[in-house]
């Protein structure tokens, strides 16, 4: 919830102050890889990311080790937005959302199931349907990197119960 509150606060401030320098571009300073994820272009952009973060946060707090999963998500999203900003200016918490989705998909049962196939298919379809003004590479990098790193971590990612 603190992340959602921060997103709403930055969005509110951005309505009255020019925060375009916080966005990530090819020539941006290093710190914009973090601040760009706090910016949102419109209310729908903010709401969709906030709802997804709230939904996926329940999985994080229930099943995953927060000392591994939260830093992993942050690191993957920062790297993804940095790599993808070479092609297109980027802002929004979508990298965080996609990293969370990749991590959750990778922690599902290893056997093939309809649920896993649907989750992966939805991620691919939603990324393919993004308009050309959206940096689809940031979404794809975050989802893929989080899924791969989570798979490599194995059982270390789960919370001790």
Residue, then its C-alpha position, 0 to 999 in steps of 0.5 A: x500500500x505505501x507504493x500506491x500512496x506514493x504513486x497517487x501523491x506524485x500524480x497529484x503533484x504532477x498536476x500542478x508542477x512540471x515533473x517531465x524531468x523525472x521521466x526516463x530517456x536515453x540521455x537521462x541521469x541514472x536516478x530517473x530510472x527510479x523516478x520515472x516509475x512514479x510518474x503516470x500520464x493520466x488517471x487511467x494509467x495510474x489506476x490500472x497500475x495501482x489496481x494490479x500492484x494491489x492485487x499482486x501484493x497479496x501474493x507477495x505478502x502471503x507466499x513470498x520472502x519479502x527480503x528477496x521478492x521486493x528487492x528483486x522486483x525493484x532491481x528488475x524494473x529499474x534495469x528494464x526501464x533503463x534498457x528500454x528507454x534507449x528506444x523510447x521515453x518511458x514512465x509509469x509503474x508498468x515495469x513493476x507490475x510486469x516484474x511482479x507478474x513474471x515473478x508470480x508466473x515463475x513461482x506457480x506449479x512447474x507442471x503445465x496447467x491451464x492457469x499457467x498457460x492463461x497467465x502467460x498468454x494474457x501477458x503476451x497478448x496484452x503486451x502485443x496489444x499495447x499502442x505504439x506510444x507505449x514502450x512495450x520493451x520495458x514490459x517484456x524485459x521486466x516480465x521475462x527477467x523476473x520470471x528467469x531470475x525467479x526460476x533460478x532462485x528456486x525455493x529461496x523465493x518462498x517465505x518460510x512457513 
